[in-house]
């Protein structure tokens, strides 16, 4: 069975897992999950009991969740491409450091802003929460600028799966119209470089249901019903 990545729309952080799979060259299929309706429904629970994307169905029918776990799974199978690194090496440690920062601090900084979009609240409370979110986003951009320390990529001399994950989260700044990314030259250069990457363009086209040309080994979409059937047959 070909692995299936369940990705969330709109603006899901699963965007980074699509980019990672494209870069890896591993065969995969996709299943489109609407947020917040489908992802939080009982229908999706057999795929991910937490009600989140991304999720990854492996060839043996096992299901994985959490971006860090999925990206590390792909990285372990992409060491020959320079996307992942051997355990115990300096680059392996830095990859995990960068993934952890992106998954906690960078991702989490946008949480208050997403809450203001997804929930009704009185204007003063909404503005206070938005101000708090903006301050957090400014802070993590400044931190990531320091962590980059002038590097072109987050880990080494070339792109890694940390860069794929960054591509999916960093675009939230444009959605929420928070900071001027140009204030952070190394971070902005990385972001702009990734916008020209074919895999990033592919992931964007997939999300927006536009014509998408794979440069990896994408084998098409699977409906949630079809995927659920595979879960049952693998049980």
N, C-alpha and C positions, 0 to 999 in steps of 0.2 A: 504494500500500500504506500502511495506517495504521501509524504507529510502534508498536513493542512494547517495553514496559519489562519487563525480567526482574528480579523482586524476590525477595529472600531472606527466608525465615522459619525459625525465629522471630527476632524482634528485629533484623532487618536494617537497616543504615544506609540501604538503598534506600527506606525509609519516607519520607525527606525528598524523594526524587525523585517519589514518588507525590503528595505534598502539592504540590510545585512544578508538576506537570502539571495537577493540579486547579485551582490558582490561575491558571495560564496560559490555560485555556480551549482549549488545543490538543487536537485529537482524538488519542486513544491507546488502546491495549489493554494488557493485563497478562498476564504469564506467571509463574506461581508456582513458585519453585525452593526445594526443601527443603535446609536446611543441617544438618549438613555433608555428608550423603550425596550428594545429587544435584549440588550445586554443585561438589564436588571430583571428580566422576565423568568418565569419558571421554565420556559422552553429552553433557555440557554443554560440553566443550572447544571445539566449533566456534563456540559463542556467545562464550565468553570463555576464551582459553587459560590465563589466570592462575587460573581457577577461583574467581571472586568475583562478587558482585552489588553494585550494579546493573550491568546492561548495557542498551543501548538500540539496537534495530534501527530504522534510519531508513527513510523511504519508498523510497529507491533501493536498499535491501538492505545498505547499509554498517552495520557494527556499531561501537558506541562502548562504552567501559568507563570506570570511575573516576567517582566522584560529582562531583568538581569539573568534569570535562569535560562531563558530562551536564547539570549545573546551569547551567553557562555557556552551553551550547547552548540550553537552554530560556530563559535570561535574554535572550539575543540576540534571541529571537523574542517577547519579552514586554515590550519597552521601553515600548510604548504603555500597558501596564498598571501601569507603575511598579515592576515586579519586577526588571528589569535596567536598565542605564544605558549611555549612549553612551560609547564609548572616549574616554579623555582627560579625562573629568570627574572631579571629586572623589568623587562617589558610586560611579562605576565602580571607582576605585582602592580605596575602602573596602570595597566588596562583595568584591573579590578578596582583600583583606587578611583579612576576616572568614572567608571560605570557606577560605583557607589555614590560618588558626589552628584552625578547627574540624576540618579534615581531617588536620592533623598533631598538634598539641598536645592538643586536646580529645578527639579520637578515640583517639589513641595512649595517653592516660592510662588508658583502660579495658583496654588490651591484657593486662596481667598478670592482671587479674580474669577476663577471658574465658578465659585460659590455664588458670586453676585450675578452671574449670567444665568445660572440654573435654578435660582430660588427667588421668590418674591419676598421683598422686605421694604420697610419704610425708608425713604430717601436718605435720611441722615445716617442710619446704620449702614446702608449700602455704600455711601461715600466713605465712611470711616473704614469699612472693610477693604474697599478699593485702595484707599491711601496706604493701608497696612501692606497690601499685596504689592503695590508699586515700590514701596521701600524695600521689600524683600527681593523683588526682581532686580532692582538696582544693585543691591548688595551681592547677589550671586553672580551677576554679570561681572562685577569688579573682582570677585574672588576667582572666577574662571579665567579672567584676563591674567591674573597673577600666576595661576597654575599653568597657563600656556607658556608664559615666560618667553614669548617671541617665537615659539614653535609654530610650524605650519599645521601640524596635526596634533591630536590630543595625547598620543602615546609615543610614537617614534617618528621615523623619517617618512612614513607613508600612512595612508588611512587605515584605521582599525575599526572594530565594531563599536567603539566608544564614539567615533565620529558619526556613525550611522544613527546611534541613539540621540546624539546632540542634534542632528538634523531634524528629528521628529519633534523635539521639545522646544528648540530655539525659535521655531516659527510661531509659537504661541505669543511671543512678544509682539509680532505684527498683528495677530488677531485681537489682542487686548490693547494695542497701541500704548505701550508702556514707556520704554526707554529708547533713546537714540543710540542704536547699536554702534554708530560711528565713533562714539566716545571711547570705545574699547577696540583699538585697532587690530590686535591679533585675533580676538574673537570674531570681529566683523569680517576680517579677511577669510577666516575659516568658513564662516557662514556663506559668504558670497561664493567661495570656491565650491562648496557643496551644492549650491543652486545650479551649477553648470554640470554636475555629475549625472550621467545617464540614468543611474539607478534611482537617484533622488527625483529626477524628472518623471521616471516611470511610476514611482510610488505616488507622486502628486496626481498624475493622470488616472491611476487606478482609483484613488480616493474620489476624484471628481467625475468618474465614469466617462472619461474621455479616451480617445484612441491611445493605447499604451503599447509600446514596443519593448519587449523584454531584451535585456542584454545578459540575462542570467539563464535560468532554466525553469521559468514559470510555465506551468502546464494547464492553466485555466482556473476558473472559479467553480466552487462547489456550493450548492445551497445548504442552508443550515439543516434542513430536513434530510438531505442526502448524507451529510456528515453525521447526524444523529443515528442514522441507520448503520453507518460504519462503526460507531461506538458500540451499538447493541450487538453487532455481529462479532466484534472483537472481544466482547465480555466473556 
